Structures are given as C-alpha cells and as structure tokens.
Amino acid sequence: MHSFHGQTARNDSSRAAVQLEKLDRGLVAAATAEGVFLSWRLLRHEATGYSERGLTGADFHVYRDGRRIAAVRDSTNYLDRGGTRNSTYEVRAVIGGRETDRSRGIKPWDGVYGELPLRKPAGGVTPAGEAYEYSANDMSAGDVDGDGQYEFIVKWDPSNSKDVSHSGYTGPVYIDCYRLDGTLLYRVDLGPNIRAGAHYTQFLVYDFDGDGKAELLFKTAPGTRTIRYDAKGRIASEAYITMLPEDAAAGFSHRDDYRMSSSDYYEHVVRLFMSWHAHEEVVAGRWPASLEECFGIERRYAYPLAREDAERLADHFFDVYAPSRSSRNNLRAFEGFVLQGPEYLTVFKGETGEELETIRYKPGRHDDGLLWGDYAWNRIEPGNRVDRFLAGVAYLDGRKPYAIFARGYYTRSAVAAGRHRCRHASHSARLSVPAESFCQRSPDRLGQGVDGLRYGKTRTYLFQKGGGNHRRLRRQGQYVGTVRRIVGTGGFKRGARSEHHAADLQDELSEGRRPRYDGDREAEVMEGRPQDGRLADHYRDASGLGGGRAGLHFGLSSGRGRFPVAV
C-alpha cells in the first residue's frame, strides 16, 4: 500500500506491546446496483504508517471464484462491477511482493446490508398496570469465542422506557448475545432494579484480559440473571449474579424490588427530613441547619425533627415549595425510580454469559440526587442527574484497555477507571477499579500512544498512568496544571445556577489564573504526580462524593491514536 508521503508507524516492538482484539480479515460482500462491494480489515502487523487518507500498509489481491480480479494498493475495499450474488470472494494480503494471508471465502449478501435475526423478549405489565412490549435498542460487537469473527450484543428496551427526568415504571432491560446467523447464545435479564432508558445501561464489549475473547461489563443489581440457551433455542440454565457477602448478610436478596411508588417516595422524603440535622453537608455548615431556611419560610420546628414535624415539612415541600419552583414539579406522582439498594458492576464471560466477577459499582449513588443537583434547579427531579451514566474503553497507559464508567451531569460528575485481568486458565478474574475522577475518553492527540479522557464541553485531558505530572492540554499543548475539584451547590438552593461554567473555568486555567469562587462553584488548581494511576490514593475526595464536591481530575494529553486495527 502506498504511503502517500505518510509518516512511518511506531516500531514493531512498540506496537506489539499494545493489547488489541485478535480478529480475522473480516471480509464482507454486499450486492449493489453497481456490482458487488467488498470491504475488509487491515491487520495490526500489516500497518506501516499513516497519511492524510488514513493508515498505510499492505497491498491486497482480490479473488472471485478462485481467479484474481484486482490488486488494491490504497484502501481496504473494492467494487467488483462484474460480480453476481453467486460469486465467491476471498482477499489475500501482499507484503514485499508475496501473498502472506488468505481470507476465508464468502458470498455476497442479497442486498446492501446483512440481516441479523433476533429473538424478541415477551412483554409484560408494570406494577401500575401498564402493558409494554420490546424493541431492539443499542448494539455492540465483539469476538466472544475467539474465532476472529464478531458476535453481536443487543440491548432490548421496553416500550415504556423512560428518560431520567420522567416519572413512571418501566419493564426490565435485556442484553442478548447473537452469532451472525441469529443463534441466541444467552440473555442477561437486568431485573427490576435497573430502570430502562437511554441514560441507565451503558454496556462495554471488549477483550479486556487479552485472552482473545471479549468480555461484557455493565451495571447490575440484585435480580440480574443470565439465561443460557441450548442448540435448539431452549432454556438450558439460569443463574443470578453473586451478591456481595455484606449485602446478603444485611438481608438484601434477588427477590427485592426497589422501584419506588409515590407513597414510598413520600416516606423517603420524611425520613430524609428526620435526619436532616445529621446530613454531612449540614454538619459541615455548607447547607442550612433548618429545612425552613431552605424553603424560605420562618423556622417553626426543633431539630432533630419529630416524625409529625417532618411530615408537615414534607407536605409543604410537595404541595407548596416544589410547585412554586415549577408547575411541572408534581412530586405526589413520583414513581418508578430506583433510588436505593445495592449497585454492582459485573464482568460476564462473553462466550457464555457466565459471571466472572461482581464488585461494588463506582462511582456510587450516595443519595437520591440531593448531592448531585437534582433538587437545586427549578425543576426538582430526584433520580435524574445521579442516574445519568456514560461508559467507554480507553488505553490509559497506552498498552492495555481500561473500562471507564461515568456518573452524573452538570452539578457533579465522577468517573471510575478499572482493568479486568484473567489471572490463570480457569478464568479466575480480578476487576480492579483504583480511581474515580471526572472525564470520558478522548483520542490520543500528540503521538505518544496514551488515550485521554474528556467530559462534555471540557477540553481534552489525559491521565497517563505511571509517573509524570498531571498536565492539561491547551490548544497549544501548554502546561498549566490540574483541576482538582469543582464544588456544586446541591441541596435545595432555589434556582441554583453557576455563571462559572466549565468553558469559563478552562479559560481561566489556560491564562494561569486561579478560578474565582462565585458562591456556586469553586475550583482548586494543583500539580501532582499520580502513583501508578491511582488518583484516589494521591488526592483526597477523588470520588467526587465527599464534602459535596464534584470530582474533576484531568491529566496529561499525549498523542496520535494507536492503530485502530485488529491483531
């Protein structure tokens, strides 16, 4: 493949150290009105550099029905205008003038896409009597059995799926694993304690431990189970995830249903008010000592609140205070949210759906959204920002894939980064989540092979594991420092808004100025040295959950991305 004056790739030993998926050529063919379109992969060992048009590397010979019909030197696709639906194709890599690799033979799809047969789950009825059905929602792909070909992971959402700002019950979420021929290998029923909606379930499919087979990672809860199927599509087995011992000892079980009714939520608020005097933010003096002060009324009750007084203040909150903030604040109708109960992160074996490990989910919920800003804006929306999740895969050290899980928007955001490692042939696994911070994945920008993390409208930052100062990437790549934390208002502050948005904050940092404290948000600028990638061991409050502070941690940016190609 010609370089088009492209730059040379990193040396082979450096590239070999990067753990990527072990995939085959991935040749596919689609019948079109203009002929048969072919597309395939460039494998990692074949890549030699990059140009303005993309990666450079091996040439390819295209064969139809055993006869070579083309030599492709500048891409990984080809249009065969003489092909038919009955043609058989294969592709062979050419390196140094010799054919070095031969793909399996394939026939074209009947049209411009291939169809994946799916097995639709049965519908159901919510506790409120609402019927629902299912439709396919998100999908990801990974080689779960090590044969070099992708299987497909499909998430099913019920027809009553909700945005985090909308009240109401939902049906459970299902995650299926299919072969390309439509064979259903297993189904994970997330159970009643994982709400359905775009923000709730972010699932990762990747070969994290480097054994050539992809794992699945996503948030689970009591009631999550795997259903496995035999070759005839019949249920072969069912197994719940393993609850943490301390949760089982505390009386939690897979029979639990933590979805709140409107009366459950009212009781939840009464109990919150009864313990207001002991809330960490009240004790620390950051929130008012009385609820009356929060609601802008004359103080009437002694603290700790007796139940009768807590109920009176709850009635005022539901019927007077909340509607005065917005006519849409109908908290008497609040139901269907999951604001309590254990939260887990489970690693599933991609080939079978078998649970490899379950740990406590990080970043944790901590509360119903009070500390996450869900009560601080005109729209009072418990369970909103606190249950907005993001996830991704990033090469934080430039060599191994890390699972990134994020929680929270706006007032508070926190991220946990971890590695899954399979320690021996029996697939005893260890999932390590050593740090929580603020950010999401961003491409490697400066050519040193380390992925960065970016969140929302913030600029690009990176966390480089193992030494070196945390540095932020300005547009000019200039060193400034590390944002340690941002303090959000939280609580019941009426119309709490900060004029000190993230973009303004970064502008101040880029100019070397200490950000101002404007009453709503505060930032501290620090320099530091991460210890083997463990921010939580180096900076206190790294989780973003202590002291009412939203954790923001940014690191050092480096590099143009590693080759996004298969092994």
VOTOR-637979 format. One record per residue (C-alpha): residue number from 1; residue in three letters; chain; x, y, z. Coordinates in steps of 0.5 Angstrom, whole numbers, plus 500, padded with zeros to 3 digits. Example, Ala and Ser with C-alpha at 12.3 -4.5 7.8 and 13.67 -1.06 7.14 Angstrom:
  fidren  drenlo  setor    u    v    w
       1     ALA      A  525  491  516
       2     SER      A  527  498  514
***
This chain:
  fidren  drenlo  setor    u    v    w
       1     MET      A  500  500  500
       2     HIS      A  503  507  498
       3     SER      A  505  512  504
       4     PHE      A  502  518  500
       5     HIS      A  508  521  504
       6     GLY      A  505  519  510
       7     GLN      A  509  518  517
       8     THR      A  512  512  519
       9     ALA      A  509  508  524
      10     ARG      A  512  506  531
      11     ASN      A  517  501  531
      12     ASP      A  514  493  531
      13     SER      A  516  492  539
      14     SER      A  512  498  541
      15     ARG      A  506  496  537
      16     ALA      A  507  489  539
      17     ALA      A  506  491  547
      18     VAL      A  499  494  545
      19     GLN      A  494  489  547
      20     LEU      A  488  489  541
      21     GLU      A  483  485  539
      22     LYS      A  485  479  535
      23     LEU      A  481  479  529
      24     ASP      A  481  476  522
      25     ARG      A  480  479  516
      26     GLY      A  473  481  517
      27     LEU      A  472  480  509
      28     VAL      A  464  482  507
      29     ALA      A  461  483  501
      30     ALA      A  454  487  499
      31     ALA      A  451  486  493
      32     THR      A  449  493  490
      33     ALA      A  446  496  483
      34     GLU      A  453  498  481
      35     GLY      A  456  491  483
      36     VAL      A  459  487  489
      37     PHE      A  462  492  494
      38     LEU      A  468  489  498
      39     SER      A  470  491  505
      40     TRP      A  476  488  510
      41     ARG      A  480  490  515
      42     LEU      A  488  492  515
      43     LEU      A  491  488  521
      44     ARG      A  496  491  526
      45     HIS      A  502  488  524
      46     GLU      A  501  490  516
      47     ALA      A  500  497  518
      48     THR      A  506  501  517
      49     GLY      A  504  509  518
      50     TYR      A  499  514  516
      51     SER      A  498  519  511
      52     GLU      A  492  524  510
      53     ARG      A  488  519  508
      54     GLY      A  489  514  514
      55     LEU      A  493  508  515
      56     THR      A  498  506  510
      57     GLY      A  501  498  510
      58     ALA      A  500  492  506
      59     ASP      A  497  491  499
      60     PHE      A  492  486  497
      61     HIS      A  490  482  492
      62     VAL      A  482  481  491
      63     TYR      A  480  474  488
      64     ARG      A  473  472  485
      65     ASP      A  471  465  484
      66     GLY      A  479  463  485
      67     ARG      A  481  468  480
      68     ARG      A  485  474  482
      69     ILE      A  481  480  479
      70     ALA      A  484  486  482
      71     ALA      A  490  489  486
      72     VAL      A  488  494  491
      73     ARG      A  494  499  494
      74     ASP      A  491  504  497
      75     SER      A  485  502  501
      76     THR      A  481  496  504
      77     ASN      A  475  496  500
      78     TYR      A  474  494  493
      79     LEU      A  468  495  488
      80     ASP      A  467  489  483
      81     ARG      A  463  491  477
      82     GLY      A  463  484  474
      83     GLY      A  461  480  481
      84     THR      A  454  477  482
      85     ARG      A  450  474  488
      86     ASN      A  453  467  486
      87     SER      A  460  470  486
      88     THR      A  465  467  492
      89     TYR      A  471  472  494
      90     GLU      A  477  472  498
      91     VAL      A  482  477  500
      92     ARG      A  490  476  500
      93     ALA      A  495  481  504
      94     VAL      A  501  482  500
      95     ILE      A  507  484  503
      96     GLY      A  514  485  500
      97     GLY      A  511  483  493
      98     ARG      A  509  476  496
      99     GLU      A  502  474  499
     100     THR      A  502  473  506
     101     ASP      A  495  472  508
     102     ARG      A  489  469  505
     103     SER      A  482  470  508
     104     ARG      A  476  465  508
     105     GLY      A  471  465  502
     106     ILE      A  465  469  503
     107     LYS      A  459  470  498
     108     PRO      A  455  477  498
     109     TRP      A  449  479  502
     110     ASP      A  443  479  498
     111     GLY      A  443  487  499
     112     VAL      A  447  493  501
     113     TYR      A  447  490  508
     114     GLY      A  446  483  512
     115     GLU      A  440  482  517
     116     LEU      A  441  479  524
     117     PRO      A  435  475  526
     118     LEU      A  433  477  533
     119     ARG      A  429  473  539
     120     LYS      A  424  479  542
     121     PRO      A  423  478  549
     122     ALA      A  416  477  552
     123     GLY      A  412  484  554
     124     GLY      A  410  485  561
     125     VAL      A  406  489  566
     126     THR      A  408  494  571
     127     PRO      A  406  495  578
     128     ALA      A  402  501  576
     129     GLY      A  398  496  571
     130     GLU      A  401  499  564
     131     ALA      A  403  494  559
     132     TYR      A  409  494  555
     133     GLU      A  413  491  549
     134     TYR      A  420  491  547
     135     SER      A  424  493  541
     136     ALA      A  432  493  540
     137     ASN      A  436  499  542
     138     ASP      A  443  499  543
     139     MET      A  448  494  540
     140     SER      A  456  493  540
     141     ALA      A  460  488  537
     142     GLY      A  466  483  540
     143     ASP      A  469  477  539
     144     VAL      A  467  473  545
     145     ASP      A  469  466  543
     146     GLY      A  476  467  540
     147     ASP      A  475  465  533
     148     GLY      A  477  472  530
     149     GLN      A  469  474  528
     150     TYR      A  465  479  531
     151     GLU      A  459  477  535
     152     PHE      A  453  482  537
     153     ILE      A  451  484  543
     154     VAL      A  444  487  543
     155     LYS      A  440  491  548
     156     TRP      A  433  491  549
     157     ASP      A  429  497  552
     158     PRO      A  421  496  554
     159     SER      A  416  501  550
     160     ASN      A  416  505  557
     161     SER      A  423  506  557
     162     LYS      A  424  513  561
     163     ASP      A  428  519  561
     164     VAL      A  431  520  567
     165     SER      A  427  526  568
     166     HIS      A  421  523  567
     167     SER      A  417  519  572
     168     GLY      A  414  512  572
     169     TYR      A  415  505  572
     170     THR      A  419  501  566
     171     GLY      A  420  494  564
     172     PRO      A  427  491  565
     173     VAL      A  432  491  560
     174     TYR      A  435  485  557
     175     ILE      A  442  484  554
     176     ASP      A  443  479  549
     177     CYS      A  449  475  545
     178     TYR      A  448  473  538
     179     ARG      A  452  470  533
     180     LEU      A  452  473  526
     181     ASP      A  447  467  524
     182     GLY      A  442  469  529
     183     THR      A  444  464  534
     184     LEU      A  442  467  541
     185     LEU      A  448  464  546
     186     TYR      A  445  468  552
     187     ARG      A  441  473  555
     188     VAL      A  442  478  561
     189     ASP      A  436  480  565
     190     LEU      A  438  486  569
     191     GLY      A  432  485  573
     192     PRO      A  427  490  576
     193     ASN      A  432  494  580
     194     ILE      A  436  497  573
     195     ARG      A  431  502  570
     196     ALA      A  430  502  563
     197     GLY      A  432  509  559
     198     ALA      A  438  512  555
     199     HIS      A  442  514  561
     200     TYR      A  442  508  565
     201     THR      A  445  502  562
     202     GLN      A  452  503  558
     203     PHE      A  455  496  557
     204     LEU      A  462  495  555
     205     VAL      A  464  489  550
     206     TYR      A  472  488  549
     207     ASP      A  477  484  550
     208     PHE      A  480  487  557
     209     ASP      A  484  481  559
     210     GLY      A  488  479  553
     211     ASP      A  485  472  552
     212     GLY      A  483  473  545
     213     LYS      A  475  473  548
     214     ALA      A  471  479  549
     215     GLU      A  468  480  556
     216     LEU      A  462  484  558
     217     LEU      A  462  490  563
     218     PHE      A  456  493  566
     219     LYS      A  452  496  572
     220     THR      A  448  490  575
     221     ALA      A  444  490  582
     222     PRO      A  440  485  586
     223     GLY      A  435  481  581
     224     THR      A  440  481  575
     225     ARG      A  441  474  572
     226     THR      A  444  470  566
     227     ILE      A  439  466  562
     228     ARG      A  443  461  557
     229     TYR      A  440  457  551
     230     ASP      A  442  450  548
     231     ALA      A  443  449  541
     232     LYS      A  435  448  540
     233     GLY      A  434  455  543
     234     ARG      A  431  452  549
     235     ILE      A  433  455  556
     236     ALA      A  439  451  559
     237     SER      A  440  454  565
     238     GLU      A  439  461  569
     239     ALA      A  444  464  574
     240     TYR      A  443  470  578
     241     ILE      A  450  474  579
     242     THR      A  453  474  586
     243     MET      A  451  479  591
     244     LEU      A  457  482  596
     245     PRO      A  457  478  602
     246     GLU      A  456  484  606
     247     ASP      A  449  486  602
     248     ALA      A  447  478  603
     249     ALA      A  448  479  611
     250     ALA      A  445  485  611
     251     GLY      A  438  482  608
     252     PHE      A  438  484  601
     253     SER      A  436  479  596
     254     HIS      A  435  477  589
     255     ARG      A  427  478  590
     256     ASP      A  428  485  592
     257     ASP      A  424  491  588
     258     TYR      A  427  498  590
     259     ARG      A  423  501  585
     260     MET      A  419  507  589
     261     SER      A  412  508  589
     262     SER      A  409  515  590
     263     SER      A  408  513  598
     264     ASP      A  415  510  598
     265     TYR      A  418  517  596
     266     TYR      A  414  521  601
     267     GLU      A  416  516  606
     268     HIS      A  423  517  603
     269     VAL      A  423  525  604
     270     VAL      A  420  524  611
     271     ARG      A  426  520  613
     272     LEU      A  431  525  610
     273     PHE      A  428  531  613
     274     MET      A  428  527  620
     275     SER      A  436  526  619
     276     TRP      A  437  533  616
     277     HIS      A  441  535  623
     278     ALA      A  446  530  621
     279     HIS      A  447  531  614
     280     GLU      A  454  531  613
     281     GLU      A  453  538  609
     282     VAL      A  449  541  615
     283     VAL      A  454  538  620
     284     ALA      A  460  542  616
     285     GLY      A  456  548  615
     286     ARG      A  455  548  608
     287     TRP      A  448  547  608
     288     PRO      A  442  551  612
     289     ALA      A  441  548  619
     290     SER      A  434  548  618
     291     LEU      A  429  546  612
     292     GLU      A  425  552  614
     293     GLU      A  431  556  611
     294     CYS      A  432  552  605
     295     PHE      A  425  553  604
     296     GLY      A  425  561  605
     297     ILE      A  420  561  611
     298     GLU      A  420  562  618
     299     ARG      A  423  557  623
     300     ARG      A  418  553  626
     301     TYR      A  421  546  629
     302     ALA      A  426  544  633
     303     TYR      A  431  539  631
     304     PRO      A  432  533  630
     305     LEU      A  425  533  627
     306     ALA      A  420  529  630
     307     ARG      A  416  525  625
     308     GLU      A  410  529  626
     309     ASP      A  414  536  624
     310     ALA      A  418  532  619
     311     GLU      A  411  530  615
     312     ARG      A  409  537  616
     313     LEU      A  415  540  612
     314     ALA      A  415  534  607
     315     ASP      A  407  537  606
     316     HIS      A  410  544  605
     317     PHE      A  416  541  600
     318     PHE      A  411  537  596
     319     ASP      A  405  542  596
     320     VAL      A  408  549  596
     321     TYR      A  415  550  596
     322     ALA      A  416  545  590
     323     PRO      A  410  548  585
     324     SER      A  413  555  587
     325     ARG      A  419  553  583
     326     SER      A  416  550  577
     327     SER      A  409  548  575
     328     ARG      A  412  541  573
     329     ASN      A  414  539  580
     330     ASN      A  409  534  581
     331     LEU      A  412  530  587
     332     ARG      A  406  527  589
     333     ALA      A  406  523  582
     334     PHE      A  413  521  583
     335     GLU      A  414  513  582
     336     GLY      A  418  508  579
     337     PHE      A  425  511  580
     338     VAL      A  431  506  584
     339     LEU      A  434  511  589
     340     GLN      A  436  505  594
     341     GLY      A  439  498  594
     342     PRO      A  446  495  592
     343     GLU      A  449  497  586
     344     TYR      A  454  493  582
     345     LEU      A  459  492  576
     346     THR      A  459  485  573
     347     VAL      A  464  482  569
     348     PHE      A  461  477  564
     349     LYS      A  465  472  560
     350     GLY      A  463  474  553
     351     GLU      A  462  467  550
     352     THR      A  457  464  555
     353     GLY      A  455  470  560
     354     GLU      A  458  467  566
     355     GLU      A  459  472  571
     356     LEU      A  467  472  572
     357     GLU      A  466  478  578
     358     THR      A  462  482  581
     359     ILE      A  464  488  585
     360     ARG      A  461  495  588
     361     TYR      A  459  500  583
     362     LYS      A  464  506  582
     363     PRO      A  462  512  582
     364     GLY      A  457  510  588
     365     ARG      A  450  513  588
     366     HIS      A  451  516  595
     367     ASP      A  444  519  595
     368     ASP      A  438  520  591
     369     GLY      A  441  526  588
     370     LEU      A  441  531  593
     371     LEU      A  448  532  593
     372     TRP      A  448  531  585
     373     GLY      A  444  538  584
     374     ASP      A  437  534  583
     375     TYR      A  434  539  588
     376     ALA      A  437  545  586
     377     TRP      A  434  547  580
     378     ASN      A  427  550  579
     379     ARG      A  425  543  576
     380     ILE      A  426  538  582
     381     GLU      A  428  532  579
     382     PRO      A  430  526  584
     383     GLY      A  434  521  581
     384     ASN      A  436  525  575
     385     ARG      A  443  527  575
     386     VAL      A  445  522  580
     387     ASP      A  443  517  575
     388     ARG      A  446  519  568
     389     PHE      A  451  514  566
     390     LEU      A  457  514  561
     391     ALA      A  462  509  559
     392     GLY      A  468  507  555
     393     VAL      A  474  504  553
     394     ALA      A  481  508  554
     395     TYR      A  488  506  553
     396     LEU      A  490  510  559
     397     ASP      A  497  507  560
     398     GLY      A  498  506  552
     399     ARG      A  498  499  553
     400     LYS      A  492  496  556
     401     PRO      A  485  497  555
     402     TYR      A  481  500  561
     403     ALA      A  474  500  563
     404     ILE      A  471  507  564
     405     PHE      A  465  509  568
     406     ALA      A  462  516  569
     407     ARG      A  456  518  573
     408     GLY      A  453  525  574
     409     TYR      A  452  531  569
     410     TYR      A  452  539  571
     411     THR      A  453  540  578
     412     ARG      A  457  534  580
     413     SER      A  461  528  575
     414     ALA      A  465  523  577
     415     VAL      A  469  517  573
     416     ALA      A  472  511  575
     417     ALA      A  477  507  571
     418     GLY      A  479  500  572
     419     ARG      A  482  494  569
     420     HIS      A  480  487  568
     421     ARG      A  485  481  569
     422     CYS      A  484  474  568
     423     ARG      A  490  471  572
     424     HIS      A  490  464  570
     425     ALA      A  487  459  565
     426     SER      A  481  457  570
     427     HIS      A  479  464  568
     428     SER      A  479  467  576
     429     ALA      A  478  474  574
     430     ARG      A  480  481  578
     431     LEU      A  477  487  576
     432     SER      A  481  493  579
     433     VAL      A  478  500  580
     434     PRO      A  483  504  583
     435     ALA      A  481  511  582
     436     GLU      A  475  516  581
     437     SER      A  475  522  577
     438     PHE      A  472  527  572
     439     CYS      A  473  525  565
     440     GLN      A  471  521  559
     441     ARG      A  475  518  553
     442     SER      A  478  523  548
     443     PRO      A  483  521  543
     444     ASP      A  491  520  544
     445     ARG      A  493  527  541
     446     LEU      A  500  528  541
     447     GLY      A  503  521  538
     448     GLN      A  506  518  545
     449     GLY      A  500  513  545
     450     VAL      A  496  515  551
     451     ASP      A  489  516  551
     452     GLY      A  486  522  554
     453     LEU      A  479  523  558
     454     ARG      A  474  528  556
     455     TYR      A  467  530  559
     456     GLY      A  462  534  556
     457     LYS      A  465  541  554
     458     THR      A  471  541  557
     459     ARG      A  478  541  553
     460     THR      A  482  535  552
     461     TYR      A  486  532  558
     462     LEU      A  489  525  559
     463     PHE      A  491  521  565
     464     GLN      A  498  518  564
     465     LYS      A  499  512  568
     466     GLY      A  505  511  572
     467     GLY      A  509  518  573
     468     GLY      A  510  525  570
     469     ASN      A  506  531  573
     470     HIS      A  498  531  571
     471     ARG      A  498  536  565
     472     ARG      A  492  539  562
     473     LEU      A  493  540  554
     474     ARG      A  491  547  552
     475     ARG      A  490  548  544
     476     GLN      A  498  550  544
     477     GLY      A  499  544  548
     478     GLN      A  502  548  554
     479     TYR      A  503  546  561
     480     VAL      A  498  549  566
     481     GLY      A  496  545  572
     482     THR      A  491  540  574
     483     VAL      A  484  542  576
     484     ARG      A  483  538  583
     485     ARG      A  475  539  584
     486     ILE      A  469  543  583
     487     VAL      A  464  545  588
     488     GLY      A  457  544  586
     489     THR      A  451  548  590
     490     GLY      A  447  542  591
     491     GLY      A  442  542  597
     492     PHE      A  435  546  596
     493     LYS      A  438  552  594
     494     ARG      A  433  556  589
     495     GLY      A  435  556  582
     496     ALA      A  442  555  583
     497     ARG      A  446  557  577
     498     SER      A  453  558  576
     499     GLU      A  456  563  572
     500     HIS      A  462  560  572
     501     HIS      A  461  554  567
     502     ALA      A  467  549  565
     503     ALA      A  469  553  559
     504     ASP      A  470  559  563
     505     LEU      A  474  555  568
     506     GLN      A  478  553  563
     507     ASP      A  480  560  560
     508     GLU      A  482  562  567
     509     LEU      A  486  556  568
     510     SER      A  489  557  561
     511     GLU      A  491  564  563
     512     GLY      A  495  562  569
     513     ARG      A  489  565  574
     514     ARG      A  486  562  580
     515     PRO      A  479  561  579
     516     ARG      A  474  565  583
     517     TYR      A  469  563  588
     518     ASP      A  463  565  586
     519     GLY      A  458  562  591
     520     ASP      A  456  557  587
     521     ARG      A  463  553  584
     522     GLU      A  470  553  587
     523     ALA      A  476  550  584
     524     GLU      A  483  549  586
     525     VAL      A  489  548  582
     526     MET      A  494  543  583
     527     GLU      A  500  540  581
     528     GLY      A  501  533  583
     529     ARG      A  504  526  581
     530     PRO      A  500  520  580
     531     GLN      A  502  514  584
     532     ASP      A  501  508  579
     533     GLY      A  495  511  576
     534     ARG      A  491  511  583
     535     LEU      A  489  518  584
     536     ALA      A  485  516  590
     537     ASP      A  491  515  593
     538     HIS      A  494  521  592
     539     TYR      A  488  526  592
     540     ARG      A  483  526  597
     541     ASP      A  476  527  595
     542     ALA      A  478  524  589
     543     SER      A  471  520  588
     544     GLY      A  467  527  588
     545     LEU      A  463  524  593
     546     GLY      A  466  527  600
     547     GLY      A  464  534  602
     548     GLY      A  459  535  597
     549     ARG      A  464  536  592
     550     ALA      A  464  534  585
     551     GLY      A  471  531  583
     552     LEU      A  474  534  577
     553     HIS      A  481  530  575
     554     PHE      A  485  532  569
     555     GLY      A  491  529  567
     556     LEU      A  497  529  561
     557     SER      A  495  529  554
     558     SER      A  499  526  549
     559     GLY      A  499  523  542
     560     ARG      A  496  521  536
     561     GLY      A  492  515  537
     562     ARG      A  495  508  536
     563     PHE      A  493  504  530
     564     PRO      A  485  502  531
     565     VAL      A  486  496  527
     566     ALA      A  486  488  529
     567     VAL      A  491  484  531
***
